[in-house]
Every structure is written in C-alpha cells, then in structure tokens.
Amino acid sequence: MANRQEPDLANVGKTMARIRKEQPIKWTQEAVAERLHMDRSVYAKYESGKLIPPMDRILEFAELFHIKPEELKRQVSLVIPDTSALLKNKRLLHLLLEDYNQVVIPDTVQLELDRAKDRGNKAGWQVLMTIPEFRKKYPDKFRIEKCEHLRENSRDAKIMRLAADIAKREKVDVYIVHDDTGFTNLYEHSLLLREYMATRSKSRHYATILALDEEYRYLEYYGRDGKIDELNLDEYLPDGGTLLISCIRCNYDIRTGKREGELIPDSQRRQKMRFLLEHHVDINKTDSKDFCFTPLAHCVQIDDFQTFCLLLEVGADFNKGSMDETNTGYFKMQNEGNTPLMVACWHGRKKYVEKLCQIPGICLNQQDGNGYTALMKCAIQGVRRKKRGLKYHVNQALYQYLLERGADPLIRDRKNRTAEQLWREGDEETD
C-alpha cells in the first residue's frame, strides 16, 4: 500500500450530494454540516468537488446516513463482473456503470457468455447484446481485457490474476462481483452479488428482504411488532426480480435448484401472494432482468392463469409494457414495451388473450420498442412455426380474433412493415 497512489476522490462529493438528496426526510447542506460539526461552506465544497473530504469526514458522513464507507468510495474504483453474476442479473452491467469508474470484461467471461448463448441461455444472449453498445457509448468506462492466454489452471484464477495485474498497473482497487463462492476466500476485493446489491439498496433491512424471499411457511414472523412496516417490499433482489415476481416464479427457473428440486406447495405460494398484496406490494413493478416484464406478463409467460386473474382483480395495469425502471439513461432494448397481451400472443395463450380483450380499456394497438403490436406478434410467431413445420393454428386463430376485436392490421413497425406483411413473410430476425 505504501507505493500506491491515493485514489481520486473527486467524485465522492457527488455521491454525498446524491445520498443526502435521496433521503425520505429532507436534509439540507446546512443540516448535514451541523451534524458533522463543520462549516457549511466547507461541506458545500465537498459536494461540488472543490475540496476532497478527508477519510474521517467520509466515515462520519457514512455513519450519519447509516451506509458503509464503501458506498461513497465505490465510484472511484474498477470492477470486473464474473460470468456467474452476469447470468444471474442480466442488468448488472447497467448498475456497475453507475457505481464504478471502470468496468472491465475479461475475454474469458465473454467466451463463457457466448457458450451460454449457444446452449440457449437467454441471459447470455442478452448480456452479449449490450457489450458492443456499451463499448461504443462508454469508451472511457467500459473495456474488454485479455486473460484467456494466462497459464492459470482455472477460469477463476485467470480472472483473479487479471484483476491483480490491473490493480498493480493502474494503481486502483479492482473488485470482482460474482455469484461464485470460489472467489470469496481467494481474492481480497471479492464481492458476492447479494452483497453488492445490498450496498446499492437504500434499506438497512436488505438481509431481511432476502430472508423473506426464501420464506413461505412462517410469514407471521414478519407481520409481528410492525416488522413488515420497516421493509421495502419492492426492493430489487440480487437477480433483478422483486418479492412478488419471485413468488410468482418460485417453482421455475433456477429457483428450484436452490431447494434441490423441491417445489413450493401451491397453497403456500398463494398464502405468500396474499401476504404481499395485503402489505401493499407494487403489483406493477417490472423486474430488472430478462425482458423487464410486469408481474402480469410473468404470469402469462409461465402460464399461471389463477395468479394472472388475481392480479387483475386487485387492479394490475394490464396495458403496462416491459421496461427497465432502474436504468432509463442507459441502453434500452428494442424488445422493451411488451404488454401482457403481446406476451400472450407471442406464446399463443388463448385464454389470456380472450381475458384481456374483454377488459374495457385494453389497448389492442399498443407497440413495443420494435414497433410490433400484439397482432404482429401473432403473425411473426405463426410464420416462424409454419416454417419450422410446427402447428400454427393457434397463432392464426388469435390473429383473426384480434382483427375481429378491432386490431389494426395496417400499423407499421420500425422497419415499415404491417401485420399483413409479417403474416405473409415473417420476421427474419426471429426465424
């Protein structure tokens, strides 16, 4: 440490300003300065970047707002995301770009993502899509480094060696964000994904949120003594989901792997759903992973009609499209904007389409980021299935049903194609 340069702490003041302004109870610069026993004009210079706060002030500020000192310093560090973390949270790169000066993708991680994509892993495909965009948009913050050629025995060892080499060369702390316990005891600045998400959280009860996510039997514990009132039930989980979406999907994806294949009984799942709804969970909040679907759209995707109807009964927004609500300033996928109706048409879920079309106010002609309508989704999937020799009568029937309900076949997508054209030709990007 003796020969290491002091990190550039100019951005710490900006972080202090952000944290102060984000508090639920308004804090002025004068109030903070008074609690830190210092002159307001000096504190104002910290936030403006004209003065760099000494470490004792950083520690006092962190204690005042109940955060870790690393929360203030993390914007002046460099981070390497591991494949395990990227596959679990598909929006992780967005978050890291907000929190660190530099994001480095090792070429071995890029190769693993490519292999995951070839195996049909959607997350691998989605992350790979963002890498060229980020390299172009943030050339000073985002880069790829070679480490595949290193002689270390394992992939983890290669990444740790790369991190050590960068730290020595650039004289900065290099963090590795991962979801693999193999890093934990072998690298000093190793950070589990759940730990990283906890540092991003404004809540001091993030560990309790994670415990509640796994709990389906003893929910009454969280209802005692006002414990539930202290929790932000809409907090994002490490994988980018929410408590409600996690409950909806608890028997799907990799979640059953954590329980060694054990399924949550439907009665317990319904009980937890009611528990969350009774305590005013946001029924429309999208996830920040996969395709950023609403809870309603997730029900369609996994074919859970009972929960789908329950959410409609309690007022879920049936026209809300998919969107990344956490990173509106960053790269947005063209596939955003998918409504539950579009998802139902894409998957050929007839009873969902009929249920939605019976609701007054349903928007039949809403378009997603590609300019596709629900009618276009039926057309694209129908032609794709036809080309592959699969049955497509459901897609054809839904197409006619939507026309009868008033869907407009002449609306054009971003490539100037109508639903009629797509029904004849399909979409080469999805074939």
N, C-alpha and C positions, 0 to 999 in steps of 0.2 A: 504493500500500500504506500510505502514511502516514496516510490518513484512514480506514482500515479498522479496525474493532474487532477485538480479539483473539478468536478463536473460543472458544466454551465448551468447555473440555477436561475437564469433569467426568466424561464417560463414558470417558475414556482409561484411568482406573484400573480400570474394569470389564473393559476389553479386556485390560489387562495381566494381571489375575487369570485371565481365561479362557485366555489363551495359556500362562501358567505351568502351569495345571492340566491342559492338554491334552497336555503333553509326554509322550513314551513313558517317559522316566525321571523319577521324581517329583522335583519342585522344591518346596521349602518357601519361605515368605516369608523366612525367616532366610538360606537359601542364596542367594537372589537378592540380598538386601540386602548380603550379604558380598561377592558378585562385583561389585556396583556401588559398593562401598566406602562404605556409608552405614549409618545406624542402622536396625534392623529396624522400630522403632515408626514411623519416618517413612515407610518403604516401605509399611507396613500402611495408613497414612493415604492413600497414593496409591490403593491398590486399593479402599478404602472410599469414596473421593471426598471425604474431608475436606480433603485437600490436592491441589492441581493440580501435577503434575510439571513442572519446567522443561524446556525443549527439550533441554538437554544430557543430562538423565536419560532422556528418550524415546529419544534417539539411542543411548545406552549400552544401554538395555534391548533395542532393536531389534537391535543388534549381537550381544548375548549370545544371543538366540534366533534369529539368522540370518533376520530378517524385514526388510522395508522399513519405514521410519518411517511411511509412509502407511498401513500396516496398523493402526497404533494410532490414527491421526487420522481414518480414513475414516468412523467412526461419527458424527462431528460435522460432516458435510458434506451437501450436497444433490446429487442425481443425476437426470439426465434420460436414460432409455433410448431409443435410436433404434429405429425400426421394424426395421432390418436385424438388430439384436441380439435383439430380442424374437421375431422369426420364426425365428431360429436356435436360441435356447434358450427354450423355452416356459415354463420355471420361473424365468426371470430375475427377474421381479418379486418372487418369494419371497426370492431371495437379496439383492436390493437393499434390501428392507425390513429385513433383518437387519443390513446393513452401513452404512446411511445414516440420518440423522435424518429426511430428507425425500425422497420420491420424487415427481417431477413428470412427468405425461404431457402432452405438448403435444397440442392438439386436432388438429393436422395428422397426428400419429402415429396417433391414434385413427381418423381418417378413412382412413388407409392400411391399418390393420388391418381395417377394415370392408370396404374394397375387396378385400383379400386373401381375406377370408372369402367374399365374393360370388363370387370366382373359384374357390372350392372348396379354399382353403388351410386345412388343419386347424389349423395353428399360429395363424393369425389368429383363428379362431373360439375356440380355447382361451384365448388371451390376453384377448380381449374378454370372455369369460365371467368372468374373475377381477376385472376392473376395478370393476364395481359392488360386488362383495363387499368388495374392499379399501377402497373409498371409505367404505363403511358401517362396516367393522370398525376402520379406522385413519384416522379423520377428521383427526387431527393430524399424520399422517405421509404421507398419500397424497392427491394432488390433481391436478386437470386444469387446465392453463393455456391460454389462447387465444394463438395466434400465426399462425393461418391468415390473418388480416386484414393482417399485416405486408406491407410493399411489397417486401421482398427478392425476388430473382429466382427462387431455388430453395428447395426444401424444407429442404435442409441449412442454407442461410443463415437461414431463418426460425427454425430450432431454435437456431442459434448466437446469433442476436440475442436470442431469449427467454432463453437462459442468461446472456448478458451483462446483460440488464435485471434479472433476478432477483438476480444477484450484486451489482449496484450498489444495488438496492433493499433487499435483506435483509442485505447485508454478510457474505456467506458464499462459500466456494468452491463453484462449481457444476461438476460433472463430467458429461460426456456419454459414456455407454457405447454403443459402436456396433460394427458389423462392416463398416464402410464406410471405406475409406482416404481418402475425400474429407474427412473430419473431421480426419485426423491432423495435417496441417501448417497447418490454418487456425484451430484452437481450442486454447488453452493447456492446458486440462484435459480434453483428449480422451483416451479410454481404450478401446483395442480390446478386444473381448470376450475374446480369448485372454489379454490382459494382465490383465484383471480377474479371470478365473478363476485365473490364476497367483497373484495376490495372495491369493486365498481358500485356495489349496492350502497344506497343511502341509508339502509336499515341496519340497526345494530342487532337485529334478530335473524340474520340470514341463516345461521345454523339451524334455528328453529323451523324456518321455512323448509329447509332441506329435509328435516326430520318429518315434518307434516306431509311432505310429498310422498314419503315411503309408508306413511301410516294409513291403515284402512280399518283397524279394529277398535282402537281406543281414542276415538275422536273427542270424547267427552273431556279428556285431559286438557285439550286446547281451549275448550269452552269454559273452563273454570277460572274464577278470580279475574276475569277480564283479560286473560292471556291473549285471546284471539284479537282483541281490540288493539294490541300492540304490534300486530303483524300486518305487513303489506301483502295481502293475499294475491296481488297482481305482479309480484316480483318475478323477474325472469330467472329461471333455473339455469344451471350450468349448460344444459344442452340447448338453451334458447326457447324452451317451452314455458308454459305457465302452469300453475297448480291445476287449473280447470282442464287445460288441454292434456296434461299428464294423466289426469284421472280418466278422461275420455279414452286415451290411448294406452292405458296401463297394461293391457294384455296383448299389445302389439309391439313391433319393432324390437329393439334390443332390451326393452324393459324386463321381459320375461327371463332374459339371460341372467340378469342380476339376481333373480329369485330361483335360478336353476330350473327354469321352465314352469314354475308354479304359477297358476293363474289366479287372479283375484276373483273371488265369487261375485256374481252379478249383484247379489243383494248388498254386499259391502261397497261395491262400486257405486250403486245408486244412493246408498246412505251417505257416502262422502260427497257425491254430487249435490245432494240436497243440503248438506252441511255447508258447502262452499257457497251455494246460492243464497242460503239463509243469512250468510255473513257478507253478502253484497259483493261477491267477486265480480269482476268486469266480464260480462258474458260475450263481449265483442272484441276483446283484446286479441290481436294476432300473435302468433309465435314469431320468433326472430330466427327461425331455422327453416330448412326445407323450402317450401314455397310461401311462407308467411301467411298461412291460412287462418281464418277465423275459426272459433270453436265449431260453428255450424258446418263449415266446409270440412273440418276434420271428421265430423260425424258422417258426412257423405262419403268421404274417402275410404273410411274403414267399414262403411255400411252398418252404422248404428242408428237405426231409424227411431228407436224409442227415445234415446237421448236427443236426437235431432228434433223430435216433436216437443220434448220437454223444454228445450231452449227456445223454440218458437213461442211456446205458451208463456214463458216469462219475459218475452219481449226482445229476443235477439234480433239484430239488424240483418234481415235476410238479403239486403242489397249491398252490404259492405263487401268490397273486394279485398283480395290479399294485398298486403303492403308491409314493408319493413318499417315499423313505427319507431325504431331506435336510431336509425341512421339515414335520415331523409336527405342529408347533404352529400352522401356518398353514392357510389354506383348503384343504380336501381335496375333490377332485372326487367327485361321486356315482358316476362311472364307474370309480372305483378298485375293486380287488378282483377283476379279471378273471383267471381262471386260464387256462392253456394250453387246457384243454378248452372253456372258454367261447369263447375266441378261435377255436378250430377250428369250433365250432358256428356262430358268427357268420359266418364266411367259407365255411361249407359244405365244409370239408375232411374228407372221409370217412375217408381212411386215417389221419389224425391222431387222429380221434375213436376209431376202432377200436383203434389202437395204445395210446392212453391207457386205454381201458376194459378192456384185457386186463391192466393192471398191478394187482397186489394193492395195495390201499390207496388207489386212486383215489377221490376224493370226488365222487360224482355230483351231490350236492345242495348243494354249496357255493354261497353267494350273494355277489354283488358289492355295491357301495355302493348300487345301486338296489334291491337285494333280488332281482335276477334270478339264476336258476340257468342251467346250460347248456341245460336243456330249454326254458326261457323264451326263451333266445337263438334257438334253432331256431324257436320259434313266432313271435317278432317278425319275424325275417328272412323266414320263409316267407310270412306275411301281407303284409308290405311288398312282396315280389317279386310276389306274386299281384295286388295292387292296381295294380302298375305294368305288368302284362301280361308279366312275365318268368317264366321257368321256375322252379318252386319244388319240383320233385320231390325234389331232394337234401335240402332242409330238412325235407320231410315224412318222407323215409326216415330221416334222422338222429333226428328226433323219435320215431319208432316204435322205432328201435334203442335209444335211451336208455331208453324205457319198458320194453323187454324186459330191459335190463340192471339195472333196479331204480330208475330215476329216479322221484322223487315228483312227480306232476302237481298235487298239492293244496297245495304250499308257496306262500305268498303273498309278493308283492313289497311295496315300501314303500307302494304305492297299494292294497294289499289285493287284488291280482289274482292268480289262479292261472295256471299254464301253459295249462290248458284254456281259460280265458277269453281269454288272449292269442292262442291259436291261432285262436279264433273272431273276435276283434276287432282284433288287432294292438295297436300302441302308438302313439298319436297323436304322441308326441314324436319318433319316428323315421320317421314317414311323410313 
